[in-house]
Amino acid sequence: MNEQQIIETIDEQGNTIRFELVDVVEFEDQEYALLFPEENKENEDELVLMRLMKDGEDYLFETIDNEDEFEKVAQYIESLDDEDEE
């Protein structure tokens, strides 16, 4: 049975946002999380990509502010999807 993992983060306005953890991928010695916003169940194409940082025993999800880093990771993930489809 594939158990759903729910992650809660706090946005800049202090609102709690719930995400379903879809996958964790490693790229250039850094882990990234693919998250699906729970409030957007009707738009299944919307995934959120965040940097995954370890803080002791806890994991922190960080927004990727660097556009180059975001694009590289997004392209890498898309290439993984393309391989899966073959």
ZIURJO-V565196 format. One record per pair of residues at least 4 apart in sequence whose ideal C-beta (glycine too) atoms are under 7 Angstrom apart, sorted by the first residue. I is the first residue (numbers start at 1). J is the second residue. D is the distance in whole Angstrom. If there is no record, write none. Layout:
BEGIN
I,J,D + I,J,D
END
This chain:
BEGIN
4,20,6 + 5,20,7 + 5,21,4 + 6,18,6 + 6,20,6 + 7,19,5 + 7,21,5 + 7,35,6 + 7,61,7 + 8,16,5 + 8,18,5 + 9,17,5 + 9,19,7 + 9,61,5 + 10,14,6 + 10,15,7 + 10,16,6 + 11,15,5 + 11,17,6 + 17,37,7 + 18,38,4 + 19,35,4 + 19,36,6 + 19,37,6 + 19,38,6 + 19,48,6 + 20,35,7 + 20,36,4 + 20,38,6 + 21,33,6 + 21,35,6 + 22,34,4 + 22,35,6 + 22,36,5 + 22,47,7 + 23,34,5 + 24,31,6 + 24,33,5 + 24,52,6 + 25,32,5 + 25,77,6 + 25,80,7 + 26,31,5 + 27,32,6 + 27,73,5 + 27,76,5 + 30,51,7 + 31,52,4 + 32,49,6 + 32,50,7 + 32,51,6 + 32,52,6 + 32,73,5 + 33,50,5 + 33,52,5 + 33,61,6 + 34,47,5 + 34,49,6 + 34,77,7 + 35,47,7 + 35,48,4 + 35,50,6 + 36,47,6 + 37,46,6 + 37,48,6 + 40,46,5 + 49,64,6 + 49,70,7 + 49,73,6 + 49,74,6 + 50,61,4 + 50,62,6 + 50,63,6 + 50,64,7 + 51,62,4 + 51,64,5 + 52,59,6 + 52,61,6 + 53,59,7 + 53,60,4 + 53,62,6 + 54,59,6 + 55,60,5 + 64,69,6 + 64,70,4 + 66,70,7 + 67,71,6 + 68,72,6 + 69,73,6 + 70,74,6 + 71,75,6 + 72,76,6 + 73,77,6 + 74,78,6 + 75,79,6 + 76,80,7 + 77,81,7 + 78,82,6 + 79,83,7 + 80,84,7 + 81,85,7 + 82,86,7
END
